[in-house]
Amino acid sequence: MSIHAENHAAPADVCQLNGVRKAPLFRLVASLTGLTNGEARRFVRAGNVRVDEIQEHDENRMIAEGETVSIFRKPYGRQEFSITSEMLWASLNGHGVS
């Protein structure tokens, strides 16, 4: 059950689902890597991202706080991120994560 109201101006993915804030995987990847949204979508579809050690190809999968996202990039190797509420907020508001 979503607490997103239909007449609310913000998109549903920015609102909380059952009190838990979530973000689409591609938005997190873009925020964590500096890729554009389109580049991040293609990056996920290419199989370069794992969520909790399972390879993920669905760029729209909703990610919640506490999940672990691993990103594989040639120059950097494997980067692993334990997702925090601050990371979710930054990705949903178009900010990079430092």
N, C-alpha and C positions, 0 to 999 in steps of 0.2 A: 504494500500500500504506500503510495507516494503522498507526501504532504504538500505537493505542488498544486496550487490552485490554477484552474484553467484560464482565469482572467489575469493571471500574474504575468508581468512583462518578461521576466527572466525565463530562459529555456529550462525544461524539466531536469536536464542533467546537472544544472547548477544547484538545484534544490536538494534537500535531503530526502533519502529514501528510508523509511522506517527509522528516522532519527540518525542514520549513518550517512555521512557525506561521501559521495563517490564521484569519480571522474572517468571519462573514457580513456582507455589505454593510450591512444595516439596523442591525446593532449598531455598526458604525463611524460611520454617519450619526448615530445617536442619541448616541453618545459625543462626536462632534465638534460637534454643534449644540445639545445639551440637550433634544432632542425625546424623547418616550417611544418605546419600541420600536414600538408600534402606529402612532404618528405617523410614525416613520422609515420603516416599511414602506410606508405610503401615499405618502409623499414620494418614495420610489424608484420605486414603480409609476406615479406621475404623470409620470415622465420628467425629474425635476429633478436627476438625478445622472449624471455621466459617469465612466467608468473608463478611464484612458489614452485620453482624447478620444473615446470611443465611448459613446453614450447607453445606459444600462443600466436595464432594467425589472425584472430579477430580484433581488428583495430578499435572496434567499438565496445569491446568488453569493459564493463564497469569495474573499476579498481577501488577498493576501500582501504582505509587506514589499517596498517598492520600487515598488509600483504607485502611480499618481496618481489621486486621487479628487477630482473637481470637483463642488461643490454650488452650486446656483443658488437663492438666496433673495432675494425682492424688496427687503427693507430693506438687505441687505448686498451684493447683486450676486453675482458669481461668486467663490467661495472655493475655492482649490486646495490640496490637501494631498498631500505625498509621504509615503506610509504608512511608519512606522517600527515597529520591534518594540515600542516603548513604547506606541504607539497601539493596536496589536493587543492587547497585554496589558490596557490600560485598558478597551477595549471588551468584552473577554471576561470581565472581572471586575467589570463594572457601574460603572466609574468614568468621569468625564468627562475629556477631554483638555484640558490647559491650554496 
